[in-house]
Amino acid sequence: RNSQCLLRTLYKDLERRDNLGKPKSDRNILSAKLSLHFANQNKIALLIIFFIEYKRVCQKFVDMIWDLEDLPSLLPIEITSQIIDTGLSKRMIQACGKQASAIVQNQVLNRLNQN
């Protein structure tokens, strides 16, 4: 049950971040029915391991790009190629880098708006 809540929360968080800053007419409507009710424990464990690894790689990207002056939305290969100690695919690493870049951009904007 806890793993179902974790996956639901992570999916909603990813969906919210994807639509951040877009006008309502341009927002992607992302929806998928996801149920782990009939999933066996090994599949649930693999999903949790995947999310933990994704979060670890995302944190590495945030640490790498935090001090960059020009924050690209799609990270160049010079940055993404530095992540070598992961089992994630290149496509997943690129998606993780894009999300990390959006996280940093939002934090920088929030700090500027507070001052």
Number of C-alpha atoms within 10 A of each C-alpha: 7 7 14 15 11 12 18 14 12 13 16 13 11 12 16 14 14 16 15 12 11 10 8 10 6 9 14 12 10 12 9 7 5 10 10 14 9 6 9 9 11 9 11 16 12 11 14 16 12 14 15 12 15 19 14 14 22 21 14 16 24 19 12 15 19 16 10 9 7 8 14 14 13 16 19 11 9 8 13 18 11 11 14 11 7 12 11 16 9 14 9 13 21 19 16 25 26 18 21 26 23 20 15 19 18 15 13 13 10 11 10 9 8 7 5
